[in-house]
Amino acid sequence: MMSKTLESSLLVRLRQATSPFHEAIEKHVDVLRPDLSSTEYRHLIERFYGFYAPLELRMAQVPSLNVACPDYARRRKTARLEQDLCALGLSADAVARLPRCTELPALATVADALGCLYVTEGATLGGAIISRHVFTILGVTAATGCAFFTSYGDERGAMWKGLGEILNTVSEEPNKLAVIQSACATFQTFDTWLQHE
């Protein structure tokens, strides 16, 4: 019953509003190519790190986010990306010197942060497919450079469902619109960053 309620509410509106941006990123991040090289994969993880690291720092400063999303600390991915980069051959100093995105979405309210989380958490859903592909093509496991894409493991579905339940608590229409606008802005800035060299 709950899932039906969720499907008829904010999650559906988010999916519809962000669909074009999601499709654009998938075109620009063709990680499922059969000829994916280890260099290309490492570069992709570097770009993800350059976006997630400053974004998660900004999200952590949003007042009351930990109240709205009590497990936010568990949902942060920067440490996993750092782990991947070190496993893929970068030193800690090299990781610290990687370029970081400065054109981030505005994150002033809990609604803004929840819209952003919709995007960053959604990235974990495809992680099962991506991690299998990366292992098949490159032999990379969670321990050797694919911790980010294997986030949550068997709990992936439960974590996504939990975020859906949190989003379902957003009741006022202005806040729902703020969540949707933030999700769209996050997708747009992420796509721009991934294309930027």
Buried (B, 14 or more C-beta within 10 A) or exposed (E): EEEEEBEEBBBEBBBEBBEEBBEBBEEEBEBBEEEBEBEEBBEBBBBBBBBBBBBBEBBBEBEEBEEBBEEBEEBBBBEBBBBBBBBBEBEEEEBEEBEBBEEBBEBEBBBBBBBBBBBBBBBBBBBBEBBBBBBEBBEBBBEBBBBBBBBBEEEBEEBBBBBBEBBBEBEEEEBBBBBBBBBBBBBBBBBBBBEEE
